[in-house]
Amino acid sequence: MNEDRRRLSDAGQRLLDSLVRKRLGAATTSPEPAASPAAPAADHSRWLDFHNLPGCAEQRLLRSAGSAMGLRDPYFLLHEGDAGAFTVIDGRRMINFSSYDYLGLNHHAEVRAAARDAIDRYGISASASRLVAGERPVHRALEQALADHYGQDACLTFVSGHAANVSTIGALVGPRDLVVHDALAHNSIVMGAHMSRAERRSFAHNDLASLDSLLESIRDRYERVLIVAEGLYSMDGDLCDLPGLVAIKERRQAWLMIDAAHDLGVLGARGLGVFEHFGVDPRRVDVWMGTLSKTLAACGGYIAGSSPLVEYLKYSAGGFVYSVGMPPAVAAAALAALEILRREPDRVRRLRDNALSFAAGCRRAGLDVGSSAGEAIVPVMTGDSIRAVALSQRLFERGINVQPIIAPAIPERQARLRFFLSSEHPPEDLATSVETVAEEFSATGGASPAALVRRAGRT
Ligand SMILES: Cc1ncc(COP(=O)(O)O)c(C=O)c1O
């Protein structure tokens, strides 16, 4: 063999060596001769320090600016019990507007009992992906109930709503396709579109004329087109125009995916969601996405649709295939909550009355609630981030917990307080809350951001 090898040219010997190396595995052979002396290694150590990540520096700057101005960090507050219409923070009972437990089911005895029973029967964890390790009867029962809810063939649940959007969009479309979504679409929709490597376009919020004309001009460039919108928008509390979207998707031969995260339990006379509100047959929507973490007081996401869609996702959606199955107790809790939602429409009526009267009260008090439809989510616009944080702090000190939504999550001028309403807020507490918000708002009115901060710091 060595004889034969010597007969080869240098280049031939190198090629033979590399083929042998490949067969044997690279570890057993000597390295290729270096073409030239190694250049001194550059110093890359600065890339190792997590502090140097661009987002990290920005977070540090915001935190130190906030504390220099006397503002407490409004995030990661420690709640001492469950957080629904009320919560306890630092030992104080507060009216809570920061949790989307819309129908007060998080502390419902039946929902808790369902979770406990499932723990007793199945343990805590699903212990592996359902694809390989199998499932429990509650997974199937929940998926059947959700499929029925949307009049669809089937449903698939994921361990998070975020994963449901990312994995589903990522699996449905690819480089020859187009995703076109509302400009206010949730991060998980945008991330799914990025992951899919499809072309991504957005249309101005709820501007269906621009969606239609976009599709008229570019539809032919793509194979599959996926339109994505939300039933009830979580920042502004306004609705999509579902009949308009269905008409466009049918005219332009596209799929329509509706993220129903915030409309289940909220919209429609019985709280069935945006399709009930508009009287649209839910089967005219190709992909229904929703979360179990809002009205259903659990955790996870779901996709409901036709059998081929759900069958395909069961074997192709990374966030399902390569992720553990939903804990059986979580599935059981969500199923119990769905049953209560369907059985007790009075909760939906109370939520609607609360949200409408809160939004109307804010408007009467001269507060700007933007385009809110008065359905569970009501923003109060502050015009800048510092005012939003300062106002949230002043309200906190008066027993009201509401989160500021600030840049960069939204454009600076659209900074706001966002109120999530619940069926369990007593109307008199809502009336007092509106008065308190209006008082604090005008106490800070017309002041410069710095003055607002000084006042907030003093309180
Ligand atoms: C519109 C929308 N879609 C998806 C999600 C993600 O859902 P989850 O929090 O259940 O992961 C959210 C989260 O709040 C949301 O608001």
Ligand as a Chemical Component Dictionary entry (heavy atoms), coordinates in Angstrom:
data_LIG
# 
_chem_comp.id                   LIG 
_chem_comp.type                 NON-POLYMER 
_chem_comp.pdbx_formal_charge   0 
_chem_comp.three_letter_code    LIG 
# 
loop_
_chem_comp_atom.comp_id 
_chem_comp_atom.atom_id 
_chem_comp_atom.alt_atom_id 
_chem_comp_atom.type_symbol 
_chem_comp_atom.charge 
_chem_comp_atom.model_Cartn_x 
_chem_comp_atom.model_Cartn_y 
_chem_comp_atom.model_Cartn_z 
_chem_comp_atom.pdbx_ordinal 
LIG C1 C1 C 0 -52.001 37.366 20.656 1  
LIG C2 C2 C 0 -51.125 36.402 21.390 2  
LIG N1 N1 N 0 -50.725 35.287 20.758 3  
LIG C3 C3 C 0 -49.916 34.391 21.376 4  
LIG C4 C4 C 0 -49.500 34.579 22.664 5  
LIG C5 C5 C 0 -48.601 33.574 23.318 6  
LIG O1 O1 O 0 -49.343 32.811 24.196 7  
LIG P1 P1 P 0 -48.745 32.154 25.528 8  
LIG O2 O2 O 0 -48.540 33.263 26.515 9  
LIG O3 O3 O 0 -49.820 31.225 25.930 10 
LIG O4 O4 O 0 -47.481 31.488 25.150 11 
LIG C6 C6 C 0 -49.900 35.716 23.357 12 
LIG C7 C7 C 0 -49.461 35.931 24.747 13 
LIG O5 O5 O 0 -49.932 36.687 25.516 14 
LIG C8 C8 C 0 -50.745 36.661 22.710 15 
LIG O6 O6 O 0 -51.150 37.778 23.315 16 
# 
loop_
_chem_comp_bond.comp_id 
_chem_comp_bond.atom_id_1 
_chem_comp_bond.atom_id_2 
_chem_comp_bond.value_order 
_chem_comp_bond.pdbx_ordinal 
LIG C1 C2 SING 1  
LIG C2 N1 SING 2  
LIG C2 C8 DOUB 3  
LIG N1 C3 DOUB 4  
LIG C3 C4 SING 5  
LIG C4 C5 SING 6  
LIG C4 C6 DOUB 7  
LIG C5 O1 SING 8  
LIG O1 P1 SING 9  
LIG P1 O2 DOUB 10 
LIG P1 O3 SING 11 
LIG P1 O4 SING 12 
LIG C6 C7 SING 13 
LIG C6 C8 SING 14 
LIG C7 O5 DOUB 15 
LIG C8 O6 SING 16 
# 
